Amino acid sequence: MNNRFYEVFYLAFYTLSELSLKQMIINQNLIIMFKLFNMGGPLFMGILTLIFFVILAIAVFNLFLIIRDDFKDIAETRKKLAYIKSLGLFAFISGILGQLIGLFSAFTAIEKAMDISPAILAGGLKVSMITVIYGTVIFLLSYLFWFLLDYLAGRKTA
């Protein structure tokens, strides 16, 4: 009886420890994501995130239209799908604009400080790349969504 209790206790503890380990990994990834979001500047990162959600909404809406054969003209559907590409390009350009504004403010601070170490300069350049990377990822995902939806729409009409 005692051994069975310990076996069940060990199994329950092991399961909880595995679950908590997975939860800790998820929490660490979320913390890293929030740190990058704040380091990249909440204004531009927020704008890029909003653009990404709009792209997702347009893609999902058009996917449902394509699946249900609810579109009448392929030219009109492709015109609507072009919004996905345009918003992706806008996200990319917004990321570059965020980097340029961040670099401008960093160089202004460096100019006032006069003497700056290369490590601090490299850290500032690294932080300035966050918005560009995020904008580029959104741009690539939007083109992937557009390509897949355009392919599906073309197959439905053929």
C-alpha positions as CSV (number, residue, x, y, z in Angstrom):
1,M,0.0,0.0,0.0
2,N,2.8,2.4,0.9
3,N,4.7,1.7,-2.3
4,R,1.6,2.3,-4.4
5,F,1.1,5.7,-2.7
6,Y,4.6,6.8,-3.5
7,E,4.3,5.6,-7.1
8,V,1.1,7.7,-7.5
9,F,2.7,10.6,-5.7
10,Y,5.8,10.4,-7.9
11,L,3.8,10.2,-11.1
12,A,1.6,13.2,-10.1
13,F,4.7,15.2,-9.1
14,Y,6.5,14.2,-12.3
15,T,3.5,15.2,-14.4
16,L,3.1,18.5,-12.6
17,S,6.8,19.3,-13.0
18,E,6.7,18.6,-16.7
19,L,3.6,20.7,-17.1
20,S,5.2,23.5,-15.1
21,L,8.4,23.2,-17.1
22,K,6.4,23.7,-20.3
23,Q,4.5,26.5,-18.8
24,M,7.8,28.2,-17.7
25,I,9.2,27.9,-21.2
26,I,6.0,29.5,-22.6
27,N,6.2,32.2,-20.0
28,Q,9.8,32.9,-20.8
29,N,9.0,33.2,-24.5
30,L,6.2,35.6,-23.7
31,I,8.5,37.7,-21.5
32,I,11.1,37.8,-24.3
33,M,8.4,38.9,-26.8
34,F,7.2,41.7,-24.5
35,K,10.7,42.9,-23.9
36,L,11.4,43.0,-27.7
37,F,8.0,44.8,-28.1
38,N,9.0,47.5,-25.6
39,M,12.6,47.7,-26.8
40,G,11.4,48.2,-30.4
41,G,9.2,51.1,-29.3
42,P,5.6,50.6,-28.4
43,L,4.4,53.1,-30.9
44,F,5.8,51.5,-34.0
45,M,5.5,47.9,-32.7
46,G,1.9,48.6,-31.9
47,I,1.3,50.0,-35.4
48,L,2.9,47.0,-37.0
49,T,0.9,44.6,-34.8
50,L,-2.3,46.4,-35.8
51,I,-1.4,46.2,-39.4
52,F,-0.7,42.4,-39.0
53,F,-4.1,41.9,-37.4
54,V,-5.8,43.7,-40.3
55,I,-3.9,41.6,-42.8
56,L,-5.0,38.4,-40.9
57,A,-8.6,39.6,-40.9
58,I,-8.6,40.3,-44.6
59,A,-6.9,37.0,-45.4
60,V,-9.3,35.0,-43.3
61,F,-12.4,36.8,-44.7
62,N,-11.2,36.2,-48.3
63,L,-10.3,32.6,-47.5
64,F,-13.9,32.0,-46.4
65,L,-15.2,33.7,-49.6
66,I,-12.9,31.5,-51.7
67,I,-13.8,28.3,-49.9
68,R,-17.6,28.9,-50.1
69,D,-17.3,30.0,-53.8
70,D,-18.9,33.3,-52.8
71,F,-17.0,35.4,-55.3
72,K,-18.4,36.3,-58.7
73,D,-15.4,37.7,-60.6
74,I,-11.8,36.5,-60.3
75,A,-10.6,40.0,-61.2
76,E,-12.5,41.6,-58.3
77,T,-11.3,38.9,-55.9
78,R,-7.7,39.4,-57.0
79,K,-8.2,43.2,-56.5
80,K,-9.3,42.6,-52.9
81,L,-6.4,40.2,-52.3
82,A,-4.0,42.9,-53.4
83,Y,-4.8,44.8,-50.2
84,I,-2.9,42.1,-48.3
85,K,0.2,42.8,-50.4
86,S,-0.2,46.5,-50.0
87,L,-0.6,46.4,-46.2
88,G,2.4,44.1,-46.0
89,L,4.5,46.6,-47.9
90,F,3.2,49.3,-45.6
91,A,4.3,47.3,-42.6
92,F,7.8,46.9,-44.1
93,I,8.1,50.6,-44.8
94,S,6.7,51.4,-41.3
95,G,9.4,49.2,-39.8
96,I,12.1,51.0,-41.7
97,L,10.7,54.4,-40.6
98,G,10.7,53.2,-37.0
99,Q,14.4,52.3,-37.4
100,L,15.3,55.7,-38.9
101,I,13.5,57.6,-36.1
102,G,15.2,55.4,-33.5
103,L,18.6,55.9,-35.1
104,F,18.1,59.7,-35.3
105,S,17.3,59.9,-31.6
106,A,20.2,57.6,-30.8
107,F,22.6,59.6,-32.8
108,T,21.3,62.8,-31.1
109,A,22.0,61.2,-27.7
110,I,25.5,60.1,-28.9
111,E,26.2,63.6,-30.1
112,K,25.3,65.1,-26.7
113,A,27.4,62.5,-24.8
114,M,30.4,63.0,-27.1
115,D,32.3,59.9,-25.9
116,I,30.5,56.6,-26.3
117,S,31.8,53.0,-26.2
118,P,31.4,50.7,-29.2
119,A,29.4,48.2,-27.1
120,I,26.7,50.8,-26.3
121,L,26.6,51.8,-30.0
122,A,26.3,48.2,-31.1
123,G,23.5,47.7,-28.6
124,G,21.6,50.7,-29.9
125,L,22.0,49.5,-33.5
126,K,20.7,46.1,-32.5
127,V,17.6,47.6,-30.8
128,S,17.0,49.8,-33.9
129,M,16.7,46.7,-36.0
130,I,13.8,45.2,-34.1
131,T,11.1,47.2,-35.9
132,V,12.7,46.4,-39.3
133,I,12.8,42.7,-38.5
134,Y,9.2,42.7,-37.3
135,G,8.0,44.7,-40.4
136,T,9.9,42.3,-42.7
137,V,8.3,39.2,-41.1
138,I,4.9,40.8,-41.5
139,F,5.7,41.7,-45.1
140,L,6.8,38.1,-45.9
141,L,3.8,36.6,-44.2
142,S,1.4,38.9,-46.1
143,Y,3.0,37.9,-49.4
144,L,2.7,34.2,-48.4
145,F,-1.0,34.8,-47.5
146,W,-1.6,36.6,-50.8
147,F,0.2,33.9,-52.9
148,L,-1.8,31.1,-51.3
149,L,-5.2,32.9,-51.5
150,D,-4.5,33.9,-55.1
151,Y,-3.6,30.3,-56.0
152,L,-6.8,29.0,-54.3
153,A,-8.9,31.6,-56.1
154,G,-7.4,30.7,-59.4
155,R,-8.0,27.0,-58.9
156,K,-11.7,27.7,-58.0
157,T,-12.3,29.5,-61.3
158,A,-10.4,27.1,-63.5
